[in-house]
Amino acid sequence: MRQPTTPDTGISSARRARLGRRLFTVGLVVFLGLGALGLYGLRVREAQATGGGYELTVTYASVSRPGLATPWSVEIRRPGGFDEELVALAVTASYFDAFDENSLDPDPAESLSDGDRTVWRFEPPPGDVMTVSFDARIQPDIQLTRIKGSASVLDPSGADVVTVDFRTLVLP
């Protein structure tokens, strides 16, 4: 007795299979198109605030992914220059727990932590602008998380003069 090599499928089964292939193809094209537009990668933003004679600008990744080099930098601007012995910058300590740090530039003259915040004290730069950059990548095991942070310039007594809040969404 002969057996057919193809299964006997009706017309409705063939139509469902064709619709399934078409939906899969459209979904794949949309997914690849969004990737080509850069919607799955790194997105960088700036947050600014002014107060106490300072202008504080934080450049950070609003969206990143594990393993990616993720930018973070602070620009402190003070018209007339910095007259403090050391310029103090306080940053939420838990924000940087999600990163594998490579370096901080410039190196702080002093660094301390009170548990909630890390305080870096830097030699004042010549001129009106000081830039601090953090070279790091998101740890591979951090996924689907929103990381919140803040950066503050402190006065010589340790009080916040100006603060900027920021947050990074880590996608898989």
C-alpha positions as CSV (number, residue, x, y, z in Angstrom):
1,M,0.0,0.0,0.0
2,R,1.3,3.4,-0.9
3,Q,1.7,6.2,1.5
4,P,1.6,9.9,0.3
5,T,4.8,11.8,1.1
6,T,2.9,15.0,1.9
7,P,0.2,15.2,4.5
8,D,-3.3,15.8,3.3
9,T,-4.1,19.4,4.4
10,G,-7.2,21.3,3.7
11,I,-7.4,24.7,2.2
12,S,-8.2,26.4,5.6
13,S,-5.0,24.8,7.1
14,A,-2.9,26.1,4.2
15,R,-4.4,29.6,4.6
16,R,-3.6,29.7,8.4
17,A,-0.1,28.6,7.7
18,R,0.4,31.3,5.1
19,L,-1.1,33.9,7.5
20,G,1.3,32.8,10.2
21,R,4.3,33.1,7.9
22,R,3.2,36.6,6.8
23,L,2.7,37.8,10.4
24,F,6.1,36.4,11.4
25,T,7.7,38.1,8.4
26,V,6.0,41.5,9.2
27,G,7.0,41.2,12.8
28,L,10.6,40.4,11.9
29,V,10.8,43.3,9.5
30,V,9.4,45.7,12.1
31,F,11.9,44.4,14.7
32,L,14.8,44.8,12.4
33,G,13.6,48.2,11.2
34,L,13.4,49.5,14.8
35,G,17.0,48.2,15.4
36,A,18.2,50.0,12.2
37,L,16.7,53.2,13.6
38,G,18.7,52.7,16.8
39,L,15.8,52.3,19.1
40,Y,17.4,49.4,21.0
41,G,20.7,51.0,21.7
42,L,22.1,53.7,23.9
43,R,20.3,57.0,24.3
44,V,22.1,60.0,26.0
45,R,20.5,63.0,27.6
46,E,21.5,66.0,29.6
47,A,20.0,67.4,32.8
48,Q,20.8,70.9,34.0
49,A,20.3,73.0,37.1
50,T,21.6,76.3,38.4
51,G,21.9,77.7,41.9
52,G,24.4,79.3,44.3
53,G,26.4,80.7,41.4
54,Y,26.9,77.3,39.8
55,E,25.5,75.7,36.6
56,L,25.5,71.9,36.8
57,T,25.1,69.8,33.7
58,V,25.0,66.0,33.9
59,T,25.3,64.0,30.7
60,Y,24.0,60.4,31.2
61,A,22.5,57.5,29.4
62,S,18.7,57.6,29.7
63,V,18.6,54.1,28.1
64,S,21.4,51.6,28.0
65,R,22.0,47.9,27.9
66,P,24.2,45.5,29.9
67,G,27.8,45.3,28.7
68,L,27.7,48.6,26.9
69,A,30.0,51.5,27.6
70,T,27.7,54.0,29.2
71,P,28.6,57.6,29.3
72,W,28.3,59.7,32.4
73,S,29.9,63.1,32.9
74,V,29.4,66.3,34.9
75,E,30.2,69.8,33.9
76,I,30.3,72.4,36.7
77,R,30.4,76.0,35.5
78,R,31.1,78.9,37.7
79,P,31.4,82.4,36.2
80,G,34.6,84.0,37.6
81,G,36.2,80.7,38.4
82,F,36.4,78.4,41.5
83,D,37.6,80.0,44.7
84,E,37.2,77.0,47.0
85,E,40.2,75.0,48.1
86,L,38.5,71.9,46.7
87,V,35.4,71.5,44.5
88,A,33.1,69.0,46.1
89,L,30.7,66.8,44.0
90,A,28.3,64.4,45.7
91,V,26.7,61.6,43.7
92,T,24.2,58.9,44.6
93,A,26.3,55.9,45.5
94,S,23.7,53.3,44.5
95,Y,23.6,54.6,40.9
96,F,27.2,53.5,40.3
97,D,26.6,50.0,41.8
98,A,25.3,49.0,38.4
99,F,28.5,49.8,36.7
100,D,31.9,48.2,36.1
101,E,34.1,51.2,36.5
102,N,37.2,51.8,34.4
103,S,38.2,55.3,35.5
104,L,37.1,58.6,36.8
105,D,38.8,61.6,35.2
106,P,40.2,63.7,36.8
107,D,41.2,61.7,39.9
108,P,39.6,63.2,43.0
109,A,42.0,64.7,45.7
110,E,39.6,63.1,48.3
111,S,36.8,60.6,48.1
112,L,34.4,59.4,50.8
113,S,31.1,57.8,51.2
114,D,28.3,58.3,53.8
115,G,26.5,55.2,52.5
116,D,23.9,57.1,50.5
117,R,26.3,59.3,48.5
118,T,29.8,59.3,47.3
119,V,31.6,62.6,47.7
120,W,34.5,63.5,45.5
121,R,36.6,66.6,46.2
122,F,38.7,67.9,43.2
123,E,41.4,70.4,42.8
124,P,39.8,73.5,41.3
125,P,40.6,73.9,37.6
126,P,41.8,77.0,36.0
127,G,39.0,79.0,34.4
128,D,35.2,78.7,34.9
129,V,34.5,75.1,33.9
130,M,35.3,71.8,35.5
131,T,34.4,68.5,33.8
132,V,34.3,65.1,35.5
133,S,33.8,62.0,33.4
134,F,33.1,58.4,34.5
135,D,34.3,55.7,32.1
136,A,32.2,52.5,32.8
137,R,29.9,49.9,31.4
138,I,26.7,48.5,32.7
139,Q,27.3,45.1,34.5
140,P,26.0,42.2,32.4
141,D,23.7,40.9,35.1
142,I,21.8,44.2,35.4
143,Q,18.6,44.0,33.2
144,L,15.2,45.6,33.1
145,T,16.1,48.0,35.8
146,R,15.6,51.8,36.3
147,I,18.6,53.3,38.1
148,K,18.0,56.6,39.8
149,G,20.8,59.0,40.8
150,S,21.5,62.6,41.6
151,A,24.6,64.8,41.5
152,S,25.2,67.9,43.7
153,V,27.8,70.5,44.1
154,L,28.5,71.1,47.7
155,D,29.6,74.2,49.5
156,P,32.6,74.2,51.9
157,S,30.4,73.2,54.8
158,G,29.0,70.2,52.9
159,A,25.5,71.6,52.1
160,D,24.0,71.0,48.6
161,V,24.3,74.1,46.5
162,V,22.7,72.8,43.3
163,T,21.4,69.3,42.4
164,V,20.5,67.5,39.2
165,D,18.4,64.2,39.2
166,F,18.8,61.6,36.5
167,R,17.8,58.0,35.7
168,T,18.9,55.3,33.4
169,L,16.7,52.5,32.1
170,V,18.7,49.3,31.5
171,L,17.1,47.1,28.8
172,P,18.0,43.5,28.1
